[in-house]
Amino acid sequence: MSDLHVIFGTGPVARATLDALVRRDVRVRMVNRSGQFPGGDAPAGVEVLAGDARDEQFARHAAAGASVVYQCLNPEYHEWIEVFPALQNGVLAAAEAHGALLVSMENVYGYGRPDGAPLTEQSPLNAHTRKGRLRNAMAEQLRLAQQEGRVRVATGRASDYYGPGGGMASPMGDLVFPAVLSGGTARLYGSPDRLHSYTFIPDIGEGLAVLGTDPRAVGRIWHLPNDPAPQTSRQMVETAFRLAGTRGRIAGTPTWIFRLLGLRDRTIREVVEMAYEFETDFVVDSTAIATELGVTATPIDEAIERTLASYR
């Protein structure tokens, strides 16, 4: 087994995973379509390989020599149904070909509505959305591959993420932090006054790195670290205004507005079916990874300060 870890993807989660692995002195190769590292040069010693992971032959080549493979690819929202399964097929083929551990980055769409209870790794998979059902089908593919002895898998599931690099893909991203810094109107999905677990992007990277380096993680699904005392979206943005030293407004965005905007924007159109996450309390419990693997969430104040710094 080599010490090479191959990350498929170079988005914010993949880069956070890279940072966590570099801190562990692990050799890393990254894979994306362009072969370019976002924002400039890759860290010293990190190779970025160009190619399409949907091409299984290429994916196997990209993972040559790997002991661990990370699936951090995330297609455009409107391309999920058509593109996502093929991306996972490629990464799975790569891990299987080289006997590598597959660390799969997932989200919590597959559980469906929480119905008033915190989501745990044992919560039933009651997806009622297209994207949630797709997530469950992809998770079942990995479960069967592991059951058949074809590959070892460790899965990390994150709630809606925020943090450096979150951008427009984060509901606590580009619609919030620039407005906080300028003293404008921070716009949130759904109701600002519901509890919501947001997962800090660097904590996702740390969690995935632990799943890839701690043998105790193999063969299980883990919720990546969230603060054990979740706040409402409004509370988090109020904290951001306080830390930024600015004052502004906080506005929720009703579902009907997403429906209206979705008539012209296919990405926003895909947000509509996920609006249920922001219409009621949505709490994701991550006790297991904290107590069993020692991975805890960055305190919310610190995480927000680091996010503000990245937007500055």
Stockholm file with secondary structure:
# STOCKHOLM 1.0

chainA/1-312         MSDLHVIFGTGPVARATLDALVRRDVRVRMVNRSGQFPGGDAPAGVEVLAGDARDEQFARHAAAGASVVYQCLNPEYHEWIEVFPALQNGVLAAAEAHGALLVSMENVYGYGRPDGAPLTEQSPLNAHTRKGRLRNAMAEQLRLAQQEGRVRVATGRASDYYGPGGGMASPMGDLVFPAVLSGGTARLYGSPDRLHSYTFIPDIGEGLAVLGTDPRAVGRIWHLPNDPAPQTSRQMVETAFRLAGTRGRIAGTPTWIFRLLGLRDRTIREVVEMAYEFETDFVVDSTAIATELGVTATPIDEAIERTLASYR
#=GR chainA/1-312 SS CCSEEEEECCSHHHHHHHHHHHTTTCEEEEEESSSCCTTSCCCTTCEEEECCTTSHHHHHHHTTTEEEEEECCCCCGGGHHHHHHHHHHHHHHHHHHHTCEEEEEEESGGGCCCTTSCBCTTSCCCCCSHHHHHHHHHHHHHHHHHHTTSCEEEEEEECEEESTTCGGGSTTSTTTHHHHHHTCEEEEEBCTTSBBCEEEHHHHHHHHHHHHHCGGGTTCEEECCCCSSCCBHHHHHHHHHHHHTCCCEEEEECHHHHHHHHTTCHHHHHHGGGGGGGTSCBCBCCHHHHHHHCCCCCCHHHHHHHHHHHHC
#=GC SS_cons         CCSEEEEECCSHHHHHHHHHHHTTTCEEEEEESSSCCTTSCCCTTCEEEECCTTSHHHHHHHTTTEEEEEECCCCCGGGHHHHHHHHHHHHHHHHHHHTCEEEEEEESGGGCCCTTSCBCTTSCCCCCSHHHHHHHHHHHHHHHHHHTTSCEEEEEEECEEESTTCGGGSTTSTTTHHHHHHTCEEEEEBCTTSBBCEEEHHHHHHHHHHHHHCGGGTTCEEECCCCSSCCBHHHHHHHHHHHHTCCCEEEEECHHHHHHHHTTCHHHHHHGGGGGGGTSCBCBCCHHHHHHHCCCCCCHHHHHHHHHHHHC
//
